[in-house]
């Protein structure tokens, strides 16, 4: 929130990243329906995938902000 330009860039970029992350999460969920490791392992893998895809847009947006606005 250092400037309006940064704010607008971050909002626009993170929107695209969240959509991309949601699509990837959906694809990985569909793959999870086909591949079964075990009940507890499936649960832990699902939690890890959800956390990963929730954090991915935040991390990628921060990297893009730092590279664009040095």
VMD Tcl script that builds the backbone (N, CA, C; Angstrom):
set m [mol new atoms 210]
animate dup $m
set s [atomselect $m all]
$s set {name element resname resid chain x y z} {
  {N N UNK 1 A 0.818 -1.187 0.000}
  {CA C UNK 1 A 0.000 0.000 0.000}
  {C C UNK 1 A 0.865 1.255 0.000}
  {N N UNK 2 A 2.019 1.185 -0.614}
  {CA C UNK 2 A 2.902 2.345 -0.677}
  {C C UNK 2 A 2.418 3.371 -1.684}
  {N N UNK 3 A 1.680 2.932 -2.682}
  {CA C UNK 3 A 1.133 3.866 -3.670}
  {C C UNK 3 A -0.090 3.227 -4.315}
  {N N UNK 4 A -0.884 4.050 -4.937}
  {CA C UNK 4 A -2.077 3.554 -5.626}
  {C C UNK 4 A -1.687 2.635 -6.782}
  {N N UNK 5 A -0.595 2.960 -7.447}
  {CA C UNK 5 A -0.133 2.138 -8.576}
  {C C UNK 5 A 0.228 0.729 -8.110}
  {N N UNK 6 A 0.924 0.638 -6.989}
  {CA C UNK 6 A 1.275 -0.691 -6.452}
  {C C UNK 6 A 0.031 -1.460 -6.031}
  {N N UNK 7 A -0.884 -0.750 -5.397}
  {CA C UNK 7 A -2.124 -1.379 -4.934}
  {C C UNK 7 A -2.914 -1.943 -6.113}
  {N N UNK 8 A -3.078 -1.139 -7.158}
  {CA C UNK 8 A -3.819 -1.586 -8.333}
  {C C UNK 8 A -3.134 -2.764 -9.012}
  {N N UNK 9 A -1.809 -2.700 -9.118}
  {CA C UNK 9 A -1.064 -3.801 -9.716}
  {C C UNK 9 A -1.258 -5.081 -8.908}
  {N N UNK 10 A -1.113 -4.966 -7.576}
  {CA C UNK 10 A -1.238 -6.148 -6.716}
  {C C UNK 10 A -2.637 -6.759 -6.806}
  {N N UNK 11 A -3.665 -5.921 -6.833}
  {CA C UNK 11 A -5.030 -6.430 -6.913}
  {C C UNK 11 A -5.275 -7.159 -8.229}
  {N N UNK 12 A -4.827 -6.558 -9.310}
  {CA C UNK 12 A -5.023 -7.151 -10.627}
  {C C UNK 12 A -4.210 -8.453 -10.775}
  {N N UNK 13 A -2.959 -8.423 -10.353}
  {CA C UNK 13 A -2.092 -9.588 -10.475}
  {C C UNK 13 A -2.579 -10.737 -9.584}
  {N N UNK 14 A -2.945 -10.420 -8.341}
  {CA C UNK 14 A -3.379 -11.478 -7.428}
  {C C UNK 14 A -4.696 -12.109 -7.882}
  {N N UNK 15 A -5.556 -11.331 -8.542}
  {CA C UNK 15 A -6.799 -11.895 -9.074}
  {C C UNK 15 A -6.484 -13.005 -10.075}
  {N N UNK 16 A -5.555 -12.717 -10.989}
  {CA C UNK 16 A -5.169 -13.727 -11.978}
  {C C UNK 16 A -4.538 -14.943 -11.311}
  {N N UNK 17 A -3.703 -14.702 -10.315}
  {CA C UNK 17 A -3.034 -15.796 -9.614}
  {C C UNK 17 A -4.031 -16.655 -8.825}
  {N N UNK 18 A -5.032 -16.037 -8.236}
  {CA C UNK 18 A -6.033 -16.799 -7.482}
  {C C UNK 18 A -6.875 -17.671 -8.404}
  {N N UNK 19 A -7.194 -17.152 -9.569}
  {CA C UNK 19 A -7.943 -17.949 -10.538}
  {C C UNK 19 A -7.090 -19.132 -10.987}
  {N N UNK 20 A -5.825 -18.869 -11.311}
  {CA C UNK 20 A -4.915 -19.932 -11.739}
  {C C UNK 20 A -4.745 -20.976 -10.632}
  {N N UNK 21 A -4.599 -20.526 -9.403}
  {CA C UNK 21 A -4.440 -21.433 -8.276}
  {C C UNK 21 A -5.702 -22.274 -8.060}
  {N N UNK 22 A -6.866 -21.658 -8.234}
  {CA C UNK 22 A -8.124 -22.396 -8.091}
  {C C UNK 22 A -8.278 -23.483 -9.138}
  {N N UNK 23 A -7.873 -23.172 -10.373}
  {CA C UNK 23 A -7.934 -24.178 -11.443}
  {C C UNK 23 A -6.987 -25.329 -11.140}
  {N N UNK 24 A -5.766 -25.004 -10.719}
  {CA C UNK 24 A -4.795 -26.056 -10.385}
  {C C UNK 24 A -5.261 -26.898 -9.194}
  {N N UNK 25 A -5.875 -26.254 -8.228}
  {CA C UNK 25 A -6.402 -26.984 -7.067}
  {C C UNK 25 A -7.532 -27.923 -7.483}
  {N N UNK 26 A -8.380 -27.463 -8.375}
  {CA C UNK 26 A -9.471 -28.298 -8.873}
  {C C UNK 26 A -8.929 -29.508 -9.628}
  {N N UNK 27 A -7.931 -29.284 -10.474}
  {CA C UNK 27 A -7.325 -30.391 -11.225}
  {C C UNK 27 A -6.686 -31.387 -10.276}
  {N N UNK 28 A -5.965 -30.891 -9.273}
  {CA C UNK 28 A -5.331 -31.816 -8.330}
  {C C UNK 28 A -6.382 -32.576 -7.509}
  {N N UNK 29 A -7.509 -31.940 -7.235}
  {CA C UNK 29 A -8.589 -32.630 -6.519}
  {C C UNK 29 A -9.186 -33.747 -7.366}
  {N N UNK 30 A -9.347 -33.482 -8.649}
  {CA C UNK 30 A -9.868 -34.521 -9.539}
  {C C UNK 30 A -8.881 -35.682 -9.659}
  {N N UNK 31 A -7.601 -35.376 -9.693}
  {CA C UNK 31 A -6.597 -36.443 -9.709}
  {C C UNK 31 A -6.634 -37.237 -8.409}
  {N N UNK 32 A -6.926 -36.543 -7.310}
  {CA C UNK 32 A -7.034 -37.213 -6.019}
  {C C UNK 32 A -8.172 -38.212 -5.955}
  {N N UNK 33 A -9.188 -38.007 -6.779}
  {CA C UNK 33 A -10.289 -38.972 -6.832}
  {C C UNK 33 A -9.853 -40.276 -7.502}
  {N N UNK 34 A -8.860 -40.182 -8.370}
  {CA C UNK 34 A -8.395 -41.358 -9.105}
  {C C UNK 34 A -7.308 -42.127 -8.374}
  {N N UNK 35 A -6.515 -41.425 -7.570}
  {CA C UNK 35 A -5.370 -42.039 -6.904}
  {C C UNK 35 A -5.644 -42.081 -5.402}
  {N N UNK 36 A -5.627 -43.277 -4.831}
  {CA C UNK 36 A -5.848 -43.435 -3.393}
  {C C UNK 36 A -4.620 -44.072 -2.763}
  {N N UNK 37 A -4.095 -43.396 -1.730}
  {CA C UNK 37 A -2.931 -43.903 -1.018}
  {C C UNK 37 A -3.377 -44.595 0.257}
  {N N UNK 38 A -4.262 -43.998 0.949}
  {CA C UNK 38 A -4.800 -44.492 2.208}
  {C C UNK 38 A -5.622 -43.366 2.811}
  {N N UNK 39 A -6.505 -43.692 3.748}
  {CA C UNK 39 A -7.400 -42.661 4.276}
  {C C UNK 39 A -6.661 -41.513 4.941}
  {N N UNK 40 A -5.763 -41.819 5.841}
  {CA C UNK 40 A -5.046 -40.769 6.563}
  {C C UNK 40 A -4.088 -40.046 5.624}
  {N N UNK 41 A -3.413 -40.780 4.770}
  {CA C UNK 41 A -2.502 -40.152 3.813}
  {C C UNK 41 A -3.263 -39.246 2.851}
  {N N UNK 42 A -4.411 -39.693 2.387}
  {CA C UNK 42 A -5.231 -38.857 1.495}
  {C C UNK 42 A -5.630 -37.560 2.183}
  {N N UNK 43 A -5.997 -37.656 3.459}
  {CA C UNK 43 A -6.400 -36.480 4.213}
  {C C UNK 43 A -5.235 -35.501 4.361}
  {N N UNK 44 A -4.070 -36.003 4.748}
  {CA C UNK 44 A -2.900 -35.144 4.945}
  {C C UNK 44 A -2.436 -34.517 3.635}
  {N N UNK 45 A -2.487 -35.277 2.577}
  {CA C UNK 45 A -2.116 -34.748 1.268}
  {C C UNK 45 A -3.105 -33.664 0.850}
  {N N UNK 46 A -4.385 -33.880 1.106}
  {CA C UNK 46 A -5.408 -32.877 0.764}
  {C C UNK 46 A -5.175 -31.574 1.515}
  {N N UNK 47 A -4.870 -31.669 2.799}
  {CA C UNK 47 A -4.608 -30.472 3.601}
  {C C UNK 47 A -3.375 -29.742 3.077}
  {N N UNK 48 A -2.318 -30.489 2.751}
  {CA C UNK 48 A -1.091 -29.883 2.232}
  {C C UNK 48 A -1.345 -29.188 0.899}
  {N N UNK 49 A -2.140 -29.810 0.031}
  {CA C UNK 49 A -2.449 -29.211 -1.266}
  {C C UNK 49 A -3.261 -27.932 -1.097}
  {N N UNK 50 A -4.222 -27.943 -0.199}
  {CA C UNK 50 A -5.043 -26.750 0.045}
  {C C UNK 50 A -4.185 -25.603 0.570}
  {N N UNK 51 A -3.309 -25.893 1.528}
  {CA C UNK 51 A -2.435 -24.856 2.078}
  {C C UNK 51 A -1.501 -24.325 0.996}
  {N N UNK 52 A -0.938 -25.224 0.198}
  {CA C UNK 52 A -0.033 -24.811 -0.880}
  {C C UNK 52 A -0.732 -23.880 -1.864}
  {N N UNK 53 A -1.911 -24.266 -2.329}
  {CA C UNK 53 A -2.621 -23.455 -3.311}
  {C C UNK 53 A -3.219 -22.180 -2.705}
  {N N UNK 54 A -3.368 -22.127 -1.384}
  {CA C UNK 54 A -3.811 -20.894 -0.738}
  {C C UNK 54 A -2.657 -19.896 -0.614}
  {N N UNK 55 A -1.454 -20.403 -0.376}
  {CA C UNK 55 A -0.295 -19.529 -0.210}
  {C C UNK 55 A 0.358 -19.139 -1.531}
  {N N UNK 56 A 0.189 -19.941 -2.550}
  {CA C UNK 56 A 0.847 -19.693 -3.834}
  {C C UNK 56 A 0.532 -18.313 -4.422}
  {N N UNK 57 A -0.722 -17.870 -4.486}
  {CA C UNK 57 A -0.989 -16.538 -5.051}
  {C C UNK 57 A -0.347 -15.404 -4.235}
  {N N UNK 58 A -0.310 -15.556 -2.930}
  {CA C UNK 58 A 0.287 -14.523 -2.080}
  {C C UNK 58 A 1.773 -14.411 -2.358}
  {N N UNK 59 A 2.446 -15.543 -2.403}
  {CA C UNK 59 A 3.890 -15.549 -2.639}
  {C C UNK 59 A 4.212 -15.013 -4.023}
  {N N UNK 60 A 3.484 -15.469 -5.027}
  {CA C UNK 60 A 3.760 -15.013 -6.401}
  {C C UNK 60 A 3.460 -13.523 -6.580}
  {N N UNK 61 A 2.442 -13.010 -5.895}
  {CA C UNK 61 A 2.137 -11.588 -5.972}
  {C C UNK 61 A 3.245 -10.763 -5.322}
  {N N UNK 62 A 3.735 -11.205 -4.186}
  {CA C UNK 62 A 4.828 -10.492 -3.519}
  {C C UNK 62 A 6.086 -10.482 -4.385}
  {N N UNK 63 A 6.382 -11.597 -5.029}
  {CA C UNK 63 A 7.545 -11.660 -5.919}
  {C C UNK 63 A 7.365 -10.708 -7.097}
  {N N UNK 64 A 6.182 -10.685 -7.674}
  {CA C UNK 64 A 5.916 -9.787 -8.806}
  {C C UNK 64 A 6.012 -8.322 -8.381}
  {N N UNK 65 A 5.517 -7.997 -7.193}
  {CA C UNK 65 A 5.610 -6.623 -6.698}
  {C C UNK 65 A 7.064 -6.191 -6.519}
  {N N UNK 66 A 7.861 -7.089 -5.938}
  {CA C UNK 66 A 9.266 -6.747 -5.713}
  {C C UNK 66 A 10.037 -6.615 -7.015}
  {N N UNK 67 A 9.681 -7.404 -8.010}
  {CA C UNK 67 A 10.415 -7.301 -9.279}
  {C C UNK 67 A 9.968 -6.091 -10.098}
  {N N UNK 68 A 8.701 -5.709 -10.003}
  {CA C UNK 68 A 8.208 -4.568 -10.765}
  {C C UNK 68 A 8.567 -3.234 -10.102}
  {N N UNK 69 A 8.432 -3.167 -8.781}
  {CA C UNK 69 A 8.694 -1.929 -8.036}
  {C C UNK 69 A 9.912 -2.127 -7.143}
  {N N UNK 70 A 11.071 -1.892 -7.670}
  {CA C UNK 70 A 12.300 -2.139 -6.897}
  {C C UNK 70 A 12.605 -1.067 -5.898}
}
mol reanalyze $m
mol bondsrecalc $m
mol representation Tube
mol addrep $m
